[in-house]
Structure formats: structure tokens, C-alpha cells
Amino acid sequence: MHIHLNDPQFKITELSRFQFKNNFTNLFINSFAETKKGELILGTTQGAAKYSPKQENIEVLEDTTNNNAFSKRITALVKNSNDEIFGGKSMHLARLNESTHRFEEYFKIPDSLNQYERDGYYDLLFDDNWLWMATENGLFKQNLIDKKVYAVIKNNQKYKGYNIYQIRSIDSDSDYVYAATLGGGLVVINKKPVI
């Protein structure tokens, strides 16, 4: 592979700088997902926002919770096979209602599965009939048919002599789910039940 520096075909065409109403200037975009209309939903440290390339504007999104508590710190966004956008924050998951541009509470990981509640979604993955959730508290999965939630890996769990902290990123293929961890390396999980 040969890498061309300053490739003339691919240049930055636009850099959108924006501020929220509270004038935070250090805005960290954690994730984004595209709506059916081609708008980008941005998950940021200061809130959820919508960017419309056609109108070249940014709009802060609200949610249906008290005082927009959910939208204030979105740490992961994902689309399912129906193009619905889900956002994760502090062990809560919300679904974006595209007609109202508001996040609506979807579910919360049960307290019995949490060691402690933190601002903790790092990554989300829809795979077959499961929603996989990479969090500060570990790796969880929800059965999308019966809605049951299972802890796959708990934070600070020991495996082969290593402590596994915070699942940072997840992906999958037909047989395995791959979880990138803090301090535990790459964890490979067989999706098929072991008999």
C-alpha cells in the first residue's frame, strides 16, 4: 500500500465549529449517526445535537426526561436494522424520535447488574436479536425479543490472570463478538452457546 500525503482528491471541505447555549468551547464529539433524512445526530460531552448539511446549521436536541437530563451527555450512538437511532448515557438507553427530534427513554440496565452507575456507554452494537452494550461497568447484552438483559463481563472481572476494566469498543462477525477493553486487551466471545 502506498500512502499519498495531501491527496488532492480528498480534502477537508468544511469544518463546522459550533457552541451550545451555555458557551462551552471544548466540545468533544463522541459519536454520530445519520438519520433517514441525511442529518447527522451528534453525541457530545455537552449534549445531543443535529447537524443538517443542507441547511448548514446545528440544533441542540432535547429529550422527554425532566430538564433534558438525558441529552446532556450522550456517549454512544447506534442505528438498528430499522434505521432507528439509539443513544447511551449513564446506563440509560434512549431512542431518537425523528419526527419530534427528541430522545425518549428506552430502558435502563438493571441496578442488580451494575457495580456503580457512571457516565458509561462507550459503544453499542445491534447483532442478530441482541443489543450489545460496551460500558464502564462491563459488557451487557439485551435480548431484543424478550427484553431480558444479561451481564456478559463485569468491570474488574478477572480472566486468565487479567483484570478487565471498561469495555471501550465492540464489533462482531458471524461467530464472535469482539470487545476491546481497558487493561484486558481484546476479549473474544463465542456467540453460540457452549454445550
N, C-alpha and C positions, 0 to 999 in steps of 0.2 A: 504494500500500500504506500502510495506517495501522497504526502500532505502538502498542499499549496497554501502558503501563508497569504493572507489578504486576497482570497479568491474573489475576482470581480463579479462572479455570478451571485454570490451570497454576501450581501452587505446588510448591516442594520438599516432598516428603512424607517424605524421610528423608535423613540424611547419615550414612553409615557411616564411622566413624573406627576404624582398627584398627592394631595393631602386630604385627610379626613377632617371633619368639622373641628375636632379637638387639636388640629395643627401638629399632629405627630409627624416628624420629618423622617425618622428612621423606620420606614415601613418595610417589613420583611414579608415577602410573598412566599407562603409555604407550599401552596399547591394551586392548581387551577383545573377547570373542566369546562368544556364547550357545551352551550345549550343547543337545542334544536334550531334556534334562530341564528346561530353563529356568534352569539355573545360569549365572552369569557367570564365565568364566575371565578373570582379570586379569593382564596382563603389566606388571610393575612394575620399578623400579630395584632393588628388594630381593628379587625372586623372583616366581615364579608363584603365584597363589592362586585359590581357588574361592570365590565368594560365592553362597550359597543364599538367595534372598529369602524362601522359605517358612520356613526354619529360622533366618533372620537370623543366620547365622554365617559366618565366614571361615575357610578351611582352607588352609594352606600346601601347595602341591603339590610332590611330589618327582619325580625322573626316574630313568632307568635308567643314567645315567652315574656314574662314580666320584665320590663325595662330592656328588652332586646339582649338579655344576658347571653343567649346562645351565640349570636353573631359577633360578639366582641373578640373572639379568639378562635378562629377556625384553623385547625392544624392539618386536616386531610380532607380531600375531596375525591369522589369516585363516581363513575356512571355505571349503572347496571345495564343489562341487555335491552331494557325498555327505554334507554336514554334518560332515566331519572337520575338526578344528581343528589348525592348524599354527602353530608359534611359531618366531620367528627370533632368533638371538643369535650375535654374533661369527662371522659367515659360516657358521654351522651352522643347519640347519633340523631341527626335531623335530615329531613328530606326537603329539597327545594321545590316549592310550588311555583312553577314557571309562569302561571297566569297572574299570580299576585307578587312574584319576586320576593317571597318571604320563606324563611326556613321554618318548618313545622316539626315539632318533636316526633321522632320515630321510635326510639327506645333508649334505655339506659342499661349498661352492663350491670347485672345484679350486684348489690353490695357484698353478698356472700362470696363472690368470685374476686373481689378487689382486696388487695392488701391495704391500699390507701388510694384516695381519689386525687388525681393530679390532672393538669392540662396535658392529656396524654395520648391522643391519636397521632401516630406517625404515618400510617399508610392503611389503605383499605383495598380489598380485593374481592370481587364477585367471581366465584368459580363454581360452576355447576349449580347445585342447590344450596350453596353455602356463601355466607358473607364472612370473610376473614378480616380480623381487626388487629393490626400491629399497634401496640400501645406501650406506654411507660410501665404499665403493670403486667405486661406479658402479651401472649398471643391468644386471642379468643376467636371462636367461630360460632356463627348463628345459623341454625338450620332454617332456611327460608320457607319451608313448608310448615313445620310445627312451631317455629319461632323460639325453640329452646336454644340457650346459649351455653357453650362449654368453654372451660379454660383448657387450652392445649399446653401452654407453657406459662408458668407464673414467674413474675420478676424474682430474681435471685435464686432461681431453681438450679440445683447442681445437676450436671450431666457429664459423665466421664471425667470428673475432676474439675470441671469448669463451672463457674457461676455464670448464669445467663441473665443479663440485665437488658431491659428495654429492647423490644423488637422494633427496629428502625425502618425496615422495608420488607415487603413480601412480594412474591411472584409465584407462578405455578406453571406446570406443564400437565400433560395428561395423567401422570402418575404421582407427582410430588408437589408439595408446597415448600418454597424456599424462604427462610426467614433470616434476614441479616440482623445481627444482634450487637449490643454494646458489650464487648468483653468476652463473648462466647463464640465469635466467628459466625460461620454460616451454618444454620440448622436446617437439615433436610427432613421433611415429614412425609411419610408414605400416606397418600390419601385413601388407599384401600385398607379396610380393617385387617389387622393381623390376627390370623386364626391359630 
